[in-house]
Amino acid sequence: MQKFVLDWDVMKTWPPVLWAVFFSLITFLLTLFIIIFHYYLIFDLQLIYLSWGLGLFIYFLFMGRKAKDTHIHHYVLAMIVLSFIGYQ
């Protein structure tokens, strides 16, 4: 797993097992997104969470342009994700 780097120059040399891990992760994340959004529609929360997601995207878009190197700690990213899934 040391070669599991998301850079195209490195990804071109991945063995098939790393491609399987990569596509499994993508499939899992897309499935999770679809399930969560389905529940947002059931409980009529889609506007709130779409606004929150759009706000985060715009914030990181504009702040990322000013920064030479953007670094987000994994726990900060986890807190953002937790705000979307409503974990108590």
SEFIZA-3560 file (N, C-alpha, C; in Angstrom, 3 decimals):
REM SEFIZA-3560
<numar><xx>0.819</xx><yy>-1.210</yy><zz>0.000</zz><atom>N</atom></numar>
<numar><xx>0.000</xx><yy>0.000</yy><zz>0.000</zz><atom>CA</atom></numar>
<numar><xx>0.857</xx><yy>1.267</yy><zz>0.000</zz><atom>C</atom></numar>
<numar><xx>2.161</xx><yy>1.136</yy><zz>-0.002</zz><atom>N</atom></numar>
<numar><xx>3.015</xx><yy>2.310</yy><zz>-0.029</zz><atom>CA</atom></numar>
<numar><xx>2.922</xx><yy>3.046</yy><zz>-1.354</zz><atom>C</atom></numar>
<numar><xx>2.520</xx><yy>2.373</yy><zz>-2.403</zz><atom>N</atom></numar>
<numar><xx>2.404</xx><yy>3.006</yy><zz>-3.710</zz><atom>CA</atom></numar>
<numar><xx>1.002</xx><yy>3.554</yy><zz>-3.969</zz><atom>C</atom></numar>
<numar><xx>0.135</xx><yy>3.551</yy><zz>-2.946</zz><atom>N</atom></numar>
<numar><xx>-1.228</xx><yy>4.057</yy><zz>-3.111</zz><atom>CA</atom></numar>
<numar><xx>-1.207</xx><yy>5.575</yy><zz>-2.966</zz><atom>C</atom></numar>
<numar><xx>-0.754</xx><yy>6.239</yy><zz>-4.022</zz><atom>N</atom></numar>
<numar><xx>-0.660</xx><yy>7.691</yy><zz>-4.074</zz><atom>CA</atom></numar>
<numar><xx>-1.539</xx><yy>8.148</yy><zz>-5.226</zz><atom>C</atom></numar>
<numar><xx>-2.352</xx><yy>9.170</yy><zz>-4.989</zz><atom>N</atom></numar>
<numar><xx>-3.261</xx><yy>9.651</yy><zz>-6.030</zz><atom>CA</atom></numar>
<numar><xx>-2.584</xx><yy>10.711</yy><zz>-6.896</zz><atom>C</atom></numar>
<numar><xx>-1.609</xx><yy>10.264</yy><zz>-7.635</zz><atom>N</atom></numar>
<numar><xx>-0.903</xx><yy>11.085</yy><zz>-8.605</zz><atom>CA</atom></numar>
<numar><xx>-0.812</xx><yy>10.263</yy><zz>-9.889</zz><atom>C</atom></numar>
<numar><xx>-1.203</xx><yy>10.852</yy><zz>-11.016</zz><atom>N</atom></numar>
<numar><xx>-1.325</xx><yy>10.068</yy><zz>-12.232</zz><atom>CA</atom></numar>
<numar><xx>-0.004</xx><yy>9.404</yy><zz>-12.629</zz><atom>C</atom></numar>
<numar><xx>1.114</xx><yy>10.082</yy><zz>-12.411</zz><atom>N</atom></numar>
<numar><xx>2.401</xx><yy>9.482</yy><zz>-12.759</zz><atom>CA</atom></numar>
<numar><xx>2.664</xx><yy>8.213</yy><zz>-11.952</zz><atom>C</atom></numar>
<numar><xx>2.226</xx><yy>8.197</yy><zz>-10.712</zz><atom>N</atom></numar>
<numar><xx>2.383</xx><yy>7.011</yy><zz>-9.867</zz><atom>CA</atom></numar>
<numar><xx>1.282</xx><yy>5.998</yy><zz>-10.181</zz><atom>C</atom></numar>
<numar><xx>0.070</xx><yy>6.488</yy><zz>-10.438</zz><atom>N</atom></numar>
<numar><xx>-1.060</xx><yy>5.587</yy><zz>-10.685</zz><atom>CA</atom></numar>
<numar><xx>-0.853</xx><yy>4.746</yy><zz>-11.948</zz><atom>C</atom></numar>
<numar><xx>-0.113</xx><yy>5.259</yy><zz>-12.917</zz><atom>N</atom></numar>
<numar><xx>0.142</xx><yy>4.501</yy><zz>-14.139</zz><atom>CA</atom></numar>
<numar><xx>0.926</xx><yy>3.216</yy><zz>-13.866</zz><atom>C</atom></numar>
<numar><xx>1.645</xx><yy>3.185</yy><zz>-12.755</zz><atom>N</atom></numar>
<numar><xx>2.462</xx><yy>2.011</yy><zz>-12.431</zz><atom>CA</atom></numar>
<numar><xx>1.815</xx><yy>1.105</yy><zz>-11.389</zz><atom>C</atom></numar>
<numar><xx>0.573</xx><yy>1.399</yy><zz>-11.014</zz><atom>N</atom></numar>
<numar><xx>-0.105</xx><yy>0.580</yy><zz>-10.005</zz><atom>CA</atom></numar>
<numar><xx>-0.315</xx><yy>-0.845</yy><zz>-10.502</zz><atom>C</atom></numar>
<numar><xx>-0.176</xx><yy>-1.815</yy><zz>-9.589</zz><atom>N</atom></numar>
<numar><xx>-0.592</xx><yy>-3.182</yy><zz>-9.936</zz><atom>CA</atom></numar>
<numar><xx>-2.122</xx><yy>-3.281</yy><zz>-9.893</zz><atom>C</atom></numar>
<numar><xx>-2.686</xx><yy>-4.337</yy><zz>-10.445</zz><atom>N</atom></numar>
<numar><xx>-4.155</xx><yy>-4.471</yy><zz>-10.476</zz><atom>CA</atom></numar>
<numar><xx>-4.824</xx><yy>-4.421</yy><zz>-9.102</zz><atom>C</atom></numar>
<numar><xx>-4.144</xx><yy>-4.890</yy><zz>-8.052</zz><atom>N</atom></numar>
<numar><xx>-4.772</xx><yy>-4.886</yy><zz>-6.722</zz><atom>CA</atom></numar>
<numar><xx>-5.015</xx><yy>-3.454</yy><zz>-6.239</zz><atom>C</atom></numar>
<numar><xx>-4.119</xx><yy>-2.518</yy><zz>-6.544</zz><atom>N</atom></numar>
<numar><xx>-4.341</xx><yy>-1.130</yy><zz>-6.133</zz><atom>CA</atom></numar>
<numar><xx>-5.477</xx><yy>-0.490</yy><zz>-6.922</zz><atom>C</atom></numar>
<numar><xx>-5.625</xx><yy>-0.875</yy><zz>-8.192</zz><atom>N</atom></numar>
<numar><xx>-6.764</xx><yy>-0.377</yy><zz>-8.970</zz><atom>CA</atom></numar>
<numar><xx>-8.071</xx><yy>-0.919</yy><zz>-8.395</zz><atom>C</atom></numar>
<numar><xx>-8.056</xx><yy>-2.163</yy><zz>-7.930</zz><atom>N</atom></numar>
<numar><xx>-9.252</xx><yy>-2.746</yy><zz>-7.320</zz><atom>CA</atom></numar>
<numar><xx>-9.597</xx><yy>-2.011</yy><zz>-6.028</zz><atom>C</atom></numar>
<numar><xx>-8.589</xx><yy>-1.688</yy><zz>-5.224</zz><atom>N</atom></numar>
<numar><xx>-8.825</xx><yy>-0.927</yy><zz>-3.987</zz><atom>CA</atom></numar>
<numar><xx>-9.369</xx><yy>0.450</yy><zz>-4.324</zz><atom>C</atom></numar>
<numar><xx>-8.782</xx><yy>1.105</yy><zz>-5.306</zz><atom>N</atom></numar>
<numar><xx>-9.209</xx><yy>2.445</yy><zz>-5.706</zz><atom>CA</atom></numar>
<numar><xx>-10.669</xx><yy>2.460</yy><zz>-6.156</zz><atom>C</atom></numar>
<numar><xx>-11.036</xx><yy>1.542</yy><zz>-7.051</zz><atom>N</atom></numar>
<numar><xx>-12.419</xx><yy>1.512</yy><zz>-7.541</zz><atom>CA</atom></numar>
<numar><xx>-13.393</xx><yy>1.051</yy><zz>-6.468</zz><atom>C</atom></numar>
<numar><xx>-12.943</xx><yy>0.213</yy><zz>-5.547</zz><atom>N</atom></numar>
<numar><xx>-13.800</xx><yy>-0.177</yy><zz>-4.417</zz><atom>CA</atom></numar>
<numar><xx>-14.098</xx><yy>1.021</yy><zz>-3.529</zz><atom>C</atom></numar>
<numar><xx>-13.084</xx><yy>1.834</yy><zz>-3.265</zz><atom>N</atom></numar>
<numar><xx>-13.289</xx><yy>3.031</yy><zz>-2.447</zz><atom>CA</atom></numar>
<numar><xx>-14.218</xx><yy>4.029</yy><zz>-3.139</zz><atom>C</atom></numar>
<numar><xx>-14.025</xx><yy>4.217</yy><zz>-4.440</zz><atom>N</atom></numar>
<numar><xx>-14.890</xx><yy>5.128</yy><zz>-5.191</zz><atom>CA</atom></numar>
<numar><xx>-16.337</xx><yy>4.627</yy><zz>-5.175</zz><atom>C</atom></numar>
<numar><xx>-16.526</xx><yy>3.336</yy><zz>-5.381</zz><atom>N</atom></numar>
<numar><xx>-17.869</xx><yy>2.742</yy><zz>-5.365</zz><atom>CA</atom></numar>
<numar><xx>-18.515</xx><yy>2.900</yy><zz>-3.999</zz><atom>C</atom></numar>
<numar><xx>-17.747</xx><yy>2.656</yy><zz>-2.943</zz><atom>N</atom></numar>
<numar><xx>-18.267</xx><yy>2.800</yy><zz>-1.582</zz><atom>CA</atom></numar>
<numar><xx>-18.686</xx><yy>4.240</yy><zz>-1.310</zz><atom>C</atom></numar>
<numar><xx>-17.846</xx><yy>5.199</yy><zz>-1.679</zz><atom>N</atom></numar>
<numar><xx>-18.168</xx><yy>6.599</yy><zz>-1.420</zz><atom>CA</atom></numar>
<numar><xx>-19.378</xx><yy>7.070</yy><zz>-2.222</zz><atom>C</atom></numar>
<numar><xx>-19.490</xx><yy>6.648</yy><zz>-3.455</zz><atom>N</atom></numar>
<numar><xx>-20.662</xx><yy>7.024</yy><zz>-4.261</zz><atom>CA</atom></numar>
<numar><xx>-21.941</xx><yy>6.403</yy><zz>-3.707</zz><atom>C</atom></numar>
<numar><xx>-21.863</xx><yy>5.150</yy><zz>-3.279</zz><atom>N</atom></numar>
<numar><xx>-23.025</xx><yy>4.490</yy><zz>-2.681</zz><atom>CA</atom></numar>
<numar><xx>-23.442</xx><yy>5.188</yy><zz>-1.401</zz><atom>C</atom></numar>
<numar><xx>-22.458</xx><yy>5.531</yy><zz>-0.571</zz><atom>N</atom></numar>
<numar><xx>-22.743</xx><yy>6.242</yy><zz>0.675</zz><atom>CA</atom></numar>
<numar><xx>-23.390</xx><yy>7.589</yy><zz>0.389</zz><atom>C</atom></numar>
<numar><xx>-22.889</xx><yy>8.307</yy><zz>-0.601</zz><atom>N</atom></numar>
<numar><xx>-23.453</xx><yy>9.594</yy><zz>-0.974</zz><atom>CA</atom></numar>
<numar><xx>-24.902</xx><yy>9.451</yy><zz>-1.430</zz><atom>C</atom></numar>
<numar><xx>-25.182</xx><yy>8.459</yy><zz>-2.233</zz><atom>N</atom></numar>
<numar><xx>-26.547</xx><yy>8.240</yy><zz>-2.731</zz><atom>CA</atom></numar>
<numar><xx>-27.495</xx><yy>7.897</yy><zz>-1.588</zz><atom>C</atom></numar>
<numar><xx>-27.067</xx><yy>7.040</yy><zz>-0.678</zz><atom>N</atom></numar>
<numar><xx>-27.918</xx><yy>6.657</yy><zz>0.457</zz><atom>CA</atom></numar>
<numar><xx>-28.197</xx><yy>7.854</yy><zz>1.352</zz><atom>C</atom></numar>
<numar><xx>-27.158</xx><yy>8.620</yy><zz>1.657</zz><atom>N</atom></numar>
<numar><xx>-27.334</xx><yy>9.787</yy><zz>2.528</zz><atom>CA</atom></numar>
<numar><xx>-28.250</xx><yy>10.812</yy><zz>1.864</zz><atom>C</atom></numar>
<numar><xx>-28.040</xx><yy>11.074</yy><zz>0.585</zz><atom>N</atom></numar>
<numar><xx>-28.888</xx><yy>12.047</yy><zz>-0.098</zz><atom>CA</atom></numar>
<numar><xx>-30.336</xx><yy>11.562</yy><zz>-0.175</zz><atom>C</atom></numar>
<numar><xx>-30.532</xx><yy>10.258</yy><zz>-0.280</zz><atom>N</atom></numar>
<numar><xx>-31.877</xx><yy>9.697</yy><zz>-0.267</zz><atom>CA</atom></numar>
<numar><xx>-32.580</xx><yy>10.030</yy><zz>1.055</zz><atom>C</atom></numar>
<numar><xx>-31.863</xx><yy>9.885</yy><zz>2.156</zz><atom>N</atom></numar>
<numar><xx>-32.454</xx><yy>10.232</yy><zz>3.450</zz><atom>CA</atom></numar>
<numar><xx>-32.651</xx><yy>11.733</yy><zz>3.597</zz><atom>C</atom></numar>
<numar><xx>-31.778</xx><yy>12.529</yy><zz>2.998</zz><atom>N</atom></numar>
<numar><xx>-31.999</xx><yy>13.974</yy><zz>2.999</zz><atom>CA</atom></numar>
<numar><xx>-33.306</xx><yy>14.318</yy><zz>2.301</zz><atom>C</atom></numar>
<numar><xx>-33.602</xx><yy>13.636</yy><zz>1.214</zz><atom>N</atom></numar>
<numar><xx>-34.852</xx><yy>13.874</yy><zz>0.495</zz><atom>CA</atom></numar>
<numar><xx>-36.051</xx><yy>13.433</yy><zz>1.321</zz><atom>C</atom></numar>
<numar><xx>-35.942</xx><yy>12.285</yy><zz>1.999</zz><atom>N</atom></numar>
<numar><xx>-37.050</xx><yy>11.790</yy><zz>2.825</zz><atom>CA</atom></numar>
<numar><xx>-37.379</xx><yy>12.778</yy><zz>3.935</zz><atom>C</atom></numar>
<numar><xx>-36.335</xx><yy>13.315</yy><zz>4.602</zz><atom>N</atom></numar>
<numar><xx>-36.562</xx><yy>14.212</yy><zz>5.738</zz><atom>CA</atom></numar>
<numar><xx>-36.539</xx><yy>15.683</yy><zz>5.342</zz><atom>C</atom></numar>
<numar><xx>-36.538</xx><yy>15.956</yy><zz>4.038</zz><atom>N</atom></numar>
<numar><xx>-36.600</xx><yy>17.314</yy><zz>3.502</zz><atom>CA</atom></numar>
<numar><xx>-35.453</xx><yy>18.196</yy><zz>4.028</zz><atom>C</atom></numar>
<numar><xx>-34.242</xx><yy>17.660</yy><zz>3.999</zz><atom>N</atom></numar>
<numar><xx>-33.060</xx><yy>18.379</yy><zz>4.464</zz><atom>CA</atom></numar>
<numar><xx>-32.109</xx><yy>18.744</yy><zz>3.324</zz><atom>C</atom></numar>
<numar><xx>-32.475</xx><yy>18.435</yy><zz>2.093</zz><atom>N</atom></numar>
<numar><xx>-31.544</xx><yy>18.598</yy><zz>0.985</zz><atom>CA</atom></numar>
<numar><xx>-31.100</xx><yy>20.037</yy><zz>0.791</zz><atom>C</atom></numar>
<numar><xx>-31.966</xx><yy>21.011</yy><zz>0.981</zz><atom>N</atom></numar>
<numar><xx>-31.584</xx><yy>22.402</yy><zz>0.773</zz><atom>CA</atom></numar>
<numar><xx>-30.549</xx><yy>22.841</yy><zz>1.805</zz><atom>C</atom></numar>
<numar><xx>-30.738</xx><yy>22.444</yy><zz>3.045</zz><atom>N</atom></numar>
<numar><xx>-29.787</xx><yy>22.816</yy><zz>4.101</zz><atom>CA</atom></numar>
<numar><xx>-28.407</xx><yy>22.238</yy><zz>3.800</zz><atom>C</atom></numar>
<numar><xx>-28.357</xx><yy>20.942</yy><zz>3.484</zz><atom>N</atom></numar>
<numar><xx>-27.066</xx><yy>20.303</yy><zz>3.272</zz><atom>CA</atom></numar>
<numar><xx>-26.432</xx><yy>20.690</yy><zz>1.945</zz><atom>C</atom></numar>
<numar><xx>-27.217</xx><yy>20.951</yy><zz>0.927</zz><atom>N</atom></numar>
<numar><xx>-26.651</xx><yy>21.442</yy><zz>-0.322</zz><atom>CA</atom></numar>
<numar><xx>-26.060</xx><yy>22.843</yy><zz>-0.141</zz><atom>C</atom></numar>
<numar><xx>-26.728</xx><yy>23.678</yy><zz>0.646</zz><atom>N</atom></numar>
<numar><xx>-26.196</xx><yy>25.015</yy><zz>0.948</zz><atom>CA</atom></numar>
<numar><xx>-24.894</xx><yy>24.910</yy><zz>1.727</zz><atom>C</atom></numar>
<numar><xx>-24.858</xx><yy>24.053</yy><zz>2.722</zz><atom>N</atom></numar>
<numar><xx>-23.666</xx><yy>23.834</yy><zz>3.537</zz><atom>CA</atom></numar>
<numar><xx>-22.526</xx><yy>23.296</yy><zz>2.655</zz><atom>C</atom></numar>
<numar><xx>-22.806</xx><yy>22.346</yy><zz>1.798</zz><atom>N</atom></numar>
<numar><xx>-21.781</xx><yy>21.793</yy><zz>0.916</zz><atom>CA</atom></numar>
<numar><xx>-21.261</xx><yy>22.817</yy><zz>-0.076</zz><atom>C</atom></numar>
<numar><xx>-22.164</xx><yy>23.603</yy><zz>-0.642</zz><atom>N</atom></numar>
<numar><xx>-21.765</xx><yy>24.644</yy><zz>-1.574</zz><atom>CA</atom></numar>
<numar><xx>-20.913</xx><yy>25.703</yy><zz>-0.869</zz><atom>C</atom></numar>
<numar><xx>-21.301</xx><yy>26.050</yy><zz>0.350</zz><atom>N</atom></numar>
<numar><xx>-20.509</xx><yy>27.009</yy><zz>1.129</zz><atom>CA</atom></numar>
<numar><xx>-19.107</xx><yy>26.504</yy><zz>1.407</zz><atom>C</atom></numar>
<numar><xx>-18.992</xx><yy>25.240</yy><zz>1.777</zz><atom>N</atom></numar>
<numar><xx>-17.668</xx><yy>24.658</yy><zz>2.004</zz><atom>CA</atom></numar>
<numar><xx>-16.841</xx><yy>24.637</yy><zz>0.724</zz><atom>C</atom></numar>
<numar><xx>-17.470</xx><yy>24.252</yy><zz>-0.377</zz><atom>N</atom></numar>
<numar><xx>-16.762</xx><yy>24.208</yy><zz>-1.656</zz><atom>CA</atom></numar>
<numar><xx>-16.241</xx><yy>25.587</yy><zz>-2.034</zz><atom>C</atom></numar>
<numar><xx>-17.075</xx><yy>26.610</yy><zz>-1.916</zz><atom>N</atom></numar>
<numar><xx>-16.667</xx><yy>27.968</yy><zz>-2.265</zz><atom>CA</atom></numar>
<numar><xx>-15.557</xx><yy>28.454</yy><zz>-1.343</zz><atom>C</atom></numar>
<numar><xx>-15.686</xx><yy>28.155</yy><zz>-0.053</zz><atom>N</atom></numar>
<numar><xx>-14.646</xx><yy>28.559</yy><zz>0.902</zz><atom>CA</atom></numar>
<numar><xx>-13.292</xx><yy>27.960</yy><zz>0.523</zz><atom>C</atom></numar>
<numar><xx>-13.250</xx><yy>26.645</yy><zz>0.298</zz><atom>N</atom></numar>
<numar><xx>-11.984</xx><yy>26.004</yy><zz>-0.039</zz><atom>CA</atom></numar>
<numar><xx>-11.489</xx><yy>26.421</yy><zz>-1.423</zz><atom>C</atom></numar>
<numar><xx>-12.396</xx><yy>26.724</yy><zz>-2.324</zz><atom>N</atom></numar>
<numar><xx>-11.998</xx><yy>27.179</yy><zz>-3.651</zz><atom>CA</atom></numar>
<numar><xx>-11.264</xx><yy>28.514</yy><zz>-3.567</zz><atom>C</atom></numar>
<numar><xx>-11.840</xx><yy>29.474</yy><zz>-2.854</zz><atom>N</atom></numar>
<numar><xx>-11.223</xx><yy>30.792</yy><zz>-2.766</zz><atom>CA</atom></numar>
<numar><xx>-10.013</xx><yy>30.804</yy><zz>-1.844</zz><atom>C</atom></numar>
<numar><xx>-10.066</xx><yy>30.093</yy><zz>-0.741</zz><atom>N</atom></numar>
<numar><xx>-8.921</xx><yy>30.056</yy><zz>0.170</zz><atom>CA</atom></numar>
<numar><xx>-7.768</xx><yy>29.267</yy><zz>-0.449</zz><atom>C</atom></numar>
<numar><xx>-8.077</xx><yy>28.267</yy><zz>-1.250</zz><atom>N</atom></numar>
<numar><xx>-7.032</xx><yy>27.492</yy><zz>-1.898</zz><atom>CA</atom></numar>
<numar><xx>-6.283</xx><yy>28.273</yy><zz>-2.959</zz><atom>C</atom></numar>
<numar><xx>-6.924</xx><yy>29.243</yy><zz>-3.549</zz><atom>N</atom></numar>
<numar><xx>-6.259</xx><yy>30.057</yy><zz>-4.577</zz><atom>CA</atom></numar>
<numar><xx>-5.230</xx><yy>30.990</yy><zz>-3.969</zz><atom>C</atom></numar>
<numar><xx>-5.469</xx><yy>31.429</yy><zz>-2.734</zz><atom>N</atom></numar>
<numar><xx>-4.536</xx><yy>32.337</yy><zz>-2.066</zz><atom>CA</atom></numar>
<numar><xx>-3.339</xx><yy>31.590</yy><zz>-1.481</zz><atom>C</atom></numar>
<numar><xx>-3.542</xx><yy>30.335</yy><zz>-1.126</zz><atom>N</atom></numar>
<numar><xx>-2.503</xx><yy>29.582</yy><zz>-0.439</zz><atom>CA</atom></numar>
<numar><xx>-1.513</xx><yy>28.971</yy><zz>-1.419</zz><atom>C</atom></numar>
<numar><xx>-0.260</xx><yy>28.925</yy><zz>-1.011</zz><atom>N</atom></numar>
<numar><xx>0.749</xx><yy>28.240</yy><zz>-1.806</zz><atom>CA</atom></numar>
<numar><xx>0.655</xx><yy>26.735</yy><zz>-1.580</zz><atom>C</atom></numar>
<numar><xx>0.342</xx><yy>26.354</yy><zz>-0.355</zz><atom>N</atom></numar>
<numar><xx>0.220</xx><yy>24.943</yy><zz>-0.005</zz><atom>CA</atom></numar>
<numar><xx>-0.927</xx><yy>24.810</yy><zz>0.989</zz><atom>C</atom></numar>
<numar><xx>-1.963</xx><yy>24.093</yy><zz>0.606</zz><atom>N</atom></numar>
<numar><xx>-3.113</xx><yy>23.903</yy><zz>1.482</zz><atom>CA</atom></numar>
<numar><xx>-2.999</xx><yy>22.548</yy><zz>2.157</zz><atom>C</atom></numar>
<numar><xx>-3.103</xx><yy>22.547</yy><zz>3.483</zz><atom>N</atom></numar>
<numar><xx>-3.022</xx><yy>21.297</yy><zz>4.237</zz><atom>CA</atom></numar>
<numar><xx>-4.202</xx><yy>21.240</yy><zz>5.195</zz><atom>C</atom></numar>
<numar><xx>-4.997</xx><yy>20.208</yy><zz>5.069</zz><atom>N</atom></numar>
<numar><xx>-6.140</xx><yy>20.011</yy><zz>5.963</zz><atom>CA</atom></numar>
<numar><xx>-5.877</xx><yy>18.736</yy><zz>6.747</zz><atom>C</atom></numar>
<numar><xx>-5.910</xx><yy>18.846</yy><zz>8.056</zz><atom>N</atom></numar>
<numar><xx>-5.685</xx><yy>17.668</yy><zz>8.889</zz><atom>CA</atom></numar>
<numar><xx>-6.853</xx><yy>16.693</yy><zz>8.741</zz><atom>C</atom></numar>
<numar><xx>-6.571</xx><yy>15.418</yy><zz>8.913</zz><atom>N</atom></numar>
<numar><xx>-7.590</xx><yy>14.390</yy><zz>8.711</zz><atom>CA</atom></numar>
<numar><xx>-8.753</xx><yy>14.542</yy><zz>9.684</zz><atom>C</atom></numar>
<numar><xx>-8.493</xx><yy>15.023</yy><zz>10.900</zz><atom>N</atom></numar>
<numar><xx>-9.585</xx><yy>15.174</yy><zz>11.854</zz><atom>CA</atom></numar>
<numar><xx>-10.509</xx><yy>16.331</yy><zz>11.476</zz><atom>C</atom></numar>
<numar><xx>-9.986</xx><yy>17.356</yy><zz>10.825</zz><atom>N</atom></numar>
<numar><xx>-10.832</xx><yy>18.453</yy><zz>10.354</zz><atom>CA</atom></numar>
<numar><xx>-11.726</xx><yy>17.959</yy><zz>9.225</zz><atom>C</atom></numar>
<numar><xx>-11.136</xx><yy>17.198</yy><zz>8.323</zz><atom>N</atom></numar>
<numar><xx>-11.915</xx><yy>16.604</yy><zz>7.238</zz><atom>CA</atom></numar>
<numar><xx>-12.990</xx><yy>15.677</yy><zz>7.793</zz><atom>C</atom></numar>
<numar><xx>-12.659</xx><yy>14.917</yy><zz>8.829</zz><atom>N</atom></numar>
<numar><xx>-13.636</xx><yy>14.021</yy><zz>9.454</zz><atom>CA</atom></numar>
<numar><xx>-14.772</xx><yy>14.816</yy><zz>10.088</zz><atom>C</atom></numar>
<numar><xx>-14.471</xx><yy>15.947</yy><zz>10.700</zz><atom>N</atom></numar>
<numar><xx>-15.531</xx><yy>16.766</yy><zz>11.297</zz><atom>CA</atom></numar>
<numar><xx>-16.467</xx><yy>17.325</yy><zz>10.226</zz><atom>C</atom></numar>
<numar><xx>-15.912</xx><yy>17.691</yy><zz>9.076</zz><atom>N</atom></numar>
<numar><xx>-16.756</xx><yy>18.171</yy><zz>7.974</zz><atom>CA</atom></numar>
<numar><xx>-17.671</xx><yy>17.050</yy><zz>7.502</zz><atom>C</atom></numar>
<numar><xx>-17.122</xx><yy>15.860</yy><zz>7.324</zz><atom>N</atom></numar>
<numar><xx>-17.928</xx><yy>14.719</yy><zz>6.885</zz><atom>CA</atom></numar>
<numar><xx>-18.990</xx><yy>14.389</yy><zz>7.926</zz><atom>C</atom></numar>
<numar><xx>-18.637</xx><yy>14.430</yy><zz>9.211</zz><atom>N</atom></numar>
<numar><xx>-19.611</xx><yy>14.136</yy><zz>10.266</zz><atom>CA</atom></numar>
<numar><xx>-20.767</xx><yy>15.126</yy><zz>10.256</zz><atom>C</atom></numar>
<numar><xx>-20.493</xx><yy>16.375</yy><zz>9.877</zz><atom>N</atom></numar>
<numar><xx>-21.586</xx><yy>17.346</yy><zz>9.828</zz><atom>CA</atom></numar>
<numar><xx>-22.583</xx><yy>17.005</yy><zz>8.735</zz><atom>C</atom></numar>
<numar><xx>-22.130</xx><yy>16.290</yy><zz>7.704</zz><atom>N</atom></numar>
<numar><xx>-23.049</xx><yy>15.914</yy><zz>6.635</zz><atom>CA</atom></numar>
<numar><xx>-23.839</xx><yy>14.646</yy><zz>6.942</zz><atom>C</atom></numar>
<numar><xx>-23.261</xx><yy>13.731</yy><zz>7.697</zz><atom>N</atom></numar>
<numar><xx>-23.991</xx><yy>12.496</yy><zz>7.952</zz><atom>CA</atom></numar>
<numar><xx>-24.823</xx><yy>12.545</yy><zz>9.228</zz><atom>C</atom></numar>
<numar><xx>-24.686</xx><yy>13.617</yy><zz>10.006</zz><atom>N</atom></numar>
<numar><xx>-25.531</xx><yy>13.791</yy><zz>11.191</zz><atom>CA</atom></numar>
<numar><xx>-25.224</xx><yy>12.816</yy><zz>12.308</zz><atom>C</atom></numar>
<numar><xx>-23.964</xx><yy>12.411</yy><zz>12.451</zz><atom>N</atom></numar>
<numar><xx>-23.595</xx><yy>11.460</yy><zz>13.505</zz><atom>CA</atom></numar>
<numar><xx>-23.708</xx><yy>12.133</yy><zz>14.857</zz><atom>C</atom></numar>
<numar><xx>-24.362</xx><yy>11.471</yy><zz>15.790</zz><atom>N</atom></numar>
<numar><xx>-24.559</xx><yy>12.048</yy><zz>17.131</zz><atom>CA</atom></numar>
<numar><xx>-23.547</xx><yy>11.497</yy><zz>18.106</zz><atom>C</atom></numar>
//
